[in-house]
Amino acid sequence: MTSVQVMAFVGFIVLCSVPLVFALYAIRDRKTRKKG
């Protein structure tokens, strides 16, 4: 693999993981913050 392919692969993984991490944080936020 060339360095360009590695960079593209890493960028793809990061782009895919960002929404997942954001969703996990949102779910955790909802559980901790209970609406009165």
URJOZI-V531897 format. One record per helix or strand of 2 or more residues. SS is the DSSP state (helix for helix, strand for strand). FROM is the first residue (numbers start at 1). TO is the last residue. If there is no record, write none. Layout:
ss from to
SS FROM TO
SS FROM TO
This chain:
ss from to
helix 3 32
